[in-house]
Amino acid sequence: MILKSSNNKYKLKSNSFKDLINIDLQSLDLILLERENVFLYKSRGYKFLKFHINPKVYFHIIFEDKNNCIIKLKRIEIDEIKTLLNSFKINIDIRINKKQNFLYIERNLSITVLQSTYFFNFVPFGGLNKLLSNILELVTNRFDKKFKKKMTIAKYK
């Protein structure tokens, strides 16, 4: 089993930030699915390797109080690479804390290659390690960029 993880802390400043609990999640393109605060985010399609993929990402969003929020990845569905995706375990944990005109964000993203994957038995460890590092860098850069953009344009109720 190979595990790669990335942690990032940053803050966003805006005079328009209000209490987090009042954020309009639909303005972030999140669709409420269940009563337990599970939301679907349909990512715009993009190319990955030779595939054009359209990810569906499910998040569990918990408001601890009016200025603290936890977002956890529940699951990812990518029909175009479903078999390959089953070879990985992906975790995303985000903590958001609002203080005055700042959002303090802590993000942890990890990718684990599952041992039972037949294909990866034939890939040298060094090559697999490098591939996983490159995937993690690509995913974290894309995620952080989109997340920051979404949070700065969010609307409030």
C-alpha positions in Angstrom: 0.0 0.0 0.0 1.3 3.4 -1.0 -0.1 6.6 0.7 0.6 10.1 -0.4 -0.9 13.1 1.3 -0.9 16.9 1.0 -1.8 19.4 3.6 -2.4 23.1 3.0 -3.4 26.1 5.1 -4.4 29.4 3.7 -6.7 32.3 4.4 -9.1 34.2 2.2 -9.9 37.8 2.9 -13.1 39.5 1.9 -15.4 42.2 3.3 -18.4 40.2 2.0 -17.9 37.1 4.2 -20.8 36.6 6.5 -21.5 33.7 9.0 -20.6 30.5 7.3 -23.9 28.9 8.3 -25.6 31.4 6.0 -23.7 30.4 2.9 -25.9 29.6 -0.1 -24.4 26.2 -1.1 -26.3 26.2 -4.4 -24.3 29.2 -5.4 -21.2 26.9 -5.1 -22.9 24.4 -7.5 -23.7 22.0 -4.7 -26.9 20.0 -4.8 -28.4 18.7 -1.6 -29.1 15.0 -1.9 -29.9 13.6 1.5 -31.1 14.9 4.8 -27.7 14.1 6.3 -26.0 17.1 4.6 -24.6 15.2 1.6 -24.1 17.4 -1.4 -23.3 16.6 -5.0 -20.8 18.6 -7.0 -20.7 17.9 -10.8 -17.4 19.0 -12.0 -17.0 20.5 -15.5 -15.5 17.8 -17.7 -11.8 17.8 -18.4 -9.1 15.6 -20.0 -7.2 13.1 -17.9 -4.7 10.9 -19.8 -6.7 10.0 -22.9 -10.1 10.2 -21.3 -12.6 13.1 -21.2 -14.0 12.7 -17.7 -17.0 14.2 -15.9 -16.5 13.6 -12.1 -19.3 13.6 -9.6 -18.1 14.4 -6.2 -20.1 13.8 -3.0 -19.3 15.9 0.1 -20.6 15.6 3.7 -20.8 19.2 5.0 -21.2 19.8 8.8 -21.7 23.2 10.4 -20.3 23.0 13.9 -21.6 26.5 14.6 -22.2 29.7 12.6 -18.5 30.2 11.9 -17.0 26.7 11.7 -17.5 24.1 9.0 -16.1 20.7 8.2 -16.2 19.2 4.7 -15.4 15.6 4.1 -15.3 13.7 0.8 -17.9 10.9 0.8 -17.2 9.5 -2.6 -16.2 10.2 -6.2 -17.8 8.8 -9.2 -16.1 8.9 -12.6 -17.8 6.6 -15.0 -15.1 6.9 -17.7 -12.4 5.5 -15.4 -14.5 3.5 -12.8 -12.2 0.5 -12.8 -9.0 2.5 -12.4 -10.6 4.7 -9.7 -11.5 1.6 -7.7 -7.7 1.1 -7.3 -7.4 4.2 -5.2 -8.8 5.5 -1.9 -9.1 9.2 -1.9 -9.7 11.3 1.3 -10.4 15.0 1.5 -10.9 16.8 4.8 -11.4 20.6 5.0 -11.9 22.7 8.0 -13.1 26.3 7.6 -13.1 28.8 10.4 -14.4 32.4 9.9 -12.9 35.2 12.0 -13.8 38.8 11.1 -13.2 39.2 7.4 -11.1 36.1 6.9 -11.7 32.5 6.2 -9.0 30.2 7.6 -8.9 27.0 5.6 -7.1 23.8 6.4 -7.1 21.1 3.7 -5.9 17.6 3.8 -6.0 15.4 0.7 -4.6 11.9 0.6 -4.5 9.2 -2.1 -3.8 5.5 -1.3 -3.1 2.8 -3.8 -4.9 -0.3 -2.7 -2.8 -3.4 -2.4 -5.3 -5.7 -4.0 -4.9 -4.0 -7.3 -3.7 -6.5 -9.9 -2.5 -4.0 -12.4 -0.1 -2.2 -10.0 1.7 -5.5 -9.2 3.5 -5.1 -12.5 4.5 -1.5 -12.0 7.8 -0.8 -10.3 7.5 0.8 -6.9 9.5 3.9 -7.9 7.4 4.4 -11.0 4.2 4.0 -9.0 5.4 6.3 -6.3 6.3 9.0 -8.9 3.0 8.6 -10.7 1.1 9.0 -7.4 3.1 12.1 -6.5 2.3 13.6 -9.9 -1.4 12.8 -9.5 -1.5 14.2 -6.0 0.1 17.5 -7.2 -2.3 17.8 -10.1 -5.3 17.1 -8.0 -4.3 19.4 -5.1 -3.5 22.3 -7.4 -6.8 21.9 -9.2 -8.8 21.5 -6.0 -7.2 24.4 -4.2 -7.7 26.7 -7.1 -11.3 25.8 -7.6 -12.1 25.9 -3.9 -10.6 29.3 -3.4 -12.5 30.7 -6.4 -15.8 29.2 -5.2 -15.4 30.5 -1.7 -14.7 34.0 -2.8 -17.8 34.2 -5.1 -20.1 32.4 -2.7 -23.5 34.1 -2.0 -25.1 34.3 1.4 -28.7 34.0 2.4 
